[in-house]
C-alpha cells in the first residue's frame, strides 16, 4: 500500500528538511565561502553571547537578500560551535544567511578577529578590502562595496 501526498505537502516537507539541515539549502558539498565571478563576500564573526552581534543579524539578513547575486553574507561562529548546536543557535537568533563551520580567517590568510562583531569585506577579486568592526547596517555594508 502506498500513500500519495499532495504536491503542496511534499514541497513544504522539502523546505522544512532544508531549513533543518542547512542555512542555504545548498548541496552538502557546497562551499559557503566560494565566490562566483563578480560577487562580494561579507564574512561576519558573531557569538551568541555578543549583544551587538545579535542586534545586527536583521541588518545582515536584509543586506544578504537585497544584494543577492552581487554580494553574500556568511556567518562564522567565533566560539567554534558546529553541527546541530550551530543550527540551533542560528535558528534562535534568526540567522538567514549561510553558515561556515570552522575558521574562515585561516582560509583567506587573515587573523581571527579579536573584537566582535567583525565583518571581513572580500572583493570580487578575492582580496580583503576592509575589516568592519562593530555592528553593521545595510548602509555600512553597501558603502563598503562602493569603497566608502
PEQUIMO-V210783 format. One record per residue. N is the residue number from 0. PHI is phi in whole degrees, 0 to 359 (NA if undefined). OMEGA is omega in degrees with one decimal (* if undefined). Layout:
n=N phi=PHI omega=OMEGA
n=N phi=PHI omega=OMEGA
This chain:
n=0 phi=NA omega=177.4
n=1 phi=238 omega=-179.6
n=2 phi=246 omega=177.2
n=3 phi=257 omega=-179.9
n=4 phi=267 omega=176.8
n=5 phi=300 omega=-178.6
n=6 phi=303 omega=-178.9
n=7 phi=296 omega=178.6
n=8 phi=290 omega=178.7
n=9 phi=298 omega=179.5
n=10 phi=297 omega=178.6
n=11 phi=296 omega=179.7
n=12 phi=295 omega=177.8
n=13 phi=297 omega=178.5
n=14 phi=298 omega=179.2
n=15 phi=296 omega=179.1
n=16 phi=298 omega=178.3
n=17 phi=299 omega=-179.1
n=18 phi=295 omega=-179.0
n=19 phi=287 omega=-172.3
n=20 phi=255 omega=178.2
n=21 phi=213 omega=177.7
n=22 phi=283 omega=-173.6
n=23 phi=244 omega=-178.4
n=24 phi=61 omega=178.8
n=25 phi=273 omega=176.7
n=26 phi=301 omega=-176.1
n=27 phi=308 omega=-175.8
n=28 phi=270 omega=179.8
n=29 phi=293 omega=-179.5
n=30 phi=260 omega=-177.7
n=31 phi=295 omega=-179.8
n=32 phi=266 omega=177.5
n=33 phi=293 omega=-179.0
n=34 phi=242 omega=171.5
n=35 phi=299 omega=-179.4
n=36 phi=309 omega=174.5
n=37 phi=81 omega=-176.3
n=38 phi=261 omega=173.6
n=39 phi=277 omega=178.5
n=40 phi=231 omega=177.7
n=41 phi=247 omega=-178.5
n=42 phi=258 omega=-174.6
n=43 phi=255 omega=174.3
n=44 phi=266 omega=-176.0
n=45 phi=216 omega=173.5
n=46 phi=214 omega=-178.1
n=47 phi=298 omega=-177.0
n=48 phi=276 omega=-176.3
n=49 phi=268 omega=-176.7
n=50 phi=301 omega=177.6
n=51 phi=299 omega=178.0
n=52 phi=297 omega=-176.7
n=53 phi=290 omega=179.4
n=54 phi=288 omega=-178.0
n=55 phi=274 omega=-175.7
n=56 phi=304 omega=178.0
n=57 phi=301 omega=178.3
n=58 phi=293 omega=178.5
n=59 phi=296 omega=177.2
n=60 phi=299 omega=180.0
n=61 phi=299 omega=-179.4
n=62 phi=299 omega=179.8
n=63 phi=302 omega=179.0
n=64 phi=292 omega=-175.4
n=65 phi=294 omega=-176.0
n=66 phi=246 omega=179.2
n=67 phi=307 omega=-178.9
n=68 phi=90 omega=177.6
n=69 phi=250 omega=-177.7
n=70 phi=207 omega=176.3
n=71 phi=227 omega=173.7
n=72 phi=248 omega=176.1
n=73 phi=239 omega=-176.5
n=74 phi=262 omega=178.6
n=75 phi=237 omega=179.6
n=76 phi=283 omega=-177.2
n=77 phi=301 omega=-176.3
n=78 phi=276 omega=178.8
n=79 phi=77 omega=176.5
n=80 phi=297 omega=-177.7
n=81 phi=217 omega=176.0
n=82 phi=60 omega=-176.7
n=83 phi=298 omega=179.9
n=84 phi=296 omega=177.7
n=85 phi=294 omega=179.0
n=86 phi=299 omega=179.3
n=87 phi=295 omega=178.4
n=88 phi=298 omega=-178.9
n=89 phi=299 omega=179.4
n=90 phi=295 omega=-178.8
n=91 phi=297 omega=-178.1
n=92 phi=268 omega=178.3
n=93 phi=79 omega=178.4
n=94 phi=289 omega=-178.6
n=95 phi=249 omega=-178.2
n=96 phi=266 omega=179.0
n=97 phi=292 omega=176.4
n=98 phi=248 omega=174.3
n=99 phi=240 omega=177.7
n=100 phi=269 omega=-177.9
n=101 phi=119 omega=-178.7
n=102 phi=251 omega=-178.8
n=103 phi=295 omega=-177.3
n=104 phi=302 omega=-179.4
n=105 phi=295 omega=178.2
n=106 phi=298 omega=-177.8
n=107 phi=262 omega=177.6
n=108 phi=83 omega=174.1
n=109 phi=239 omega=-175.2
n=110 phi=281 omega=174.8
n=111 phi=298 omega=-176.8
n=112 phi=296 omega=177.3
n=113 phi=257 omega=-177.4
n=114 phi=233 omega=177.5
n=115 phi=241 omega=-12.1
n=116 phi=286 omega=174.7
n=117 phi=229 omega=179.9
n=118 phi=231 omega=176.3
n=119 phi=269 omega=-179.8
n=120 phi=256 omega=-178.1
n=121 phi=247 omega=-177.1
n=122 phi=289 omega=179.9
n=123 phi=301 omega=178.7
n=124 phi=275 omega=179.1
n=125 phi=85 omega=-178.6
n=126 phi=260 omega=177.4
n=127 phi=294 omega=-179.4
n=128 phi=261 omega=-177.4
n=129 phi=204 omega=167.8
n=130 phi=240 omega=-179.5
n=131 phi=263 omega=-178.8
n=132 phi=254 omega=179.0
n=133 phi=94 omega=-177.6
n=134 phi=294 omega=-177.8
n=135 phi=251 omega=175.9
n=136 phi=237 omega=176.2
n=137 phi=301 omega=-179.8
n=138 phi=291 omega=-179.0
n=139 phi=291 omega=177.4
n=140 phi=291 omega=176.0
n=141 phi=298 omega=178.5
n=142 phi=296 omega=178.4
n=143 phi=296 omega=178.1
n=144 phi=290 omega=-178.1
n=145 phi=262 omega=175.3
n=146 phi=82 omega=-175.6
n=147 phi=268 omega=*
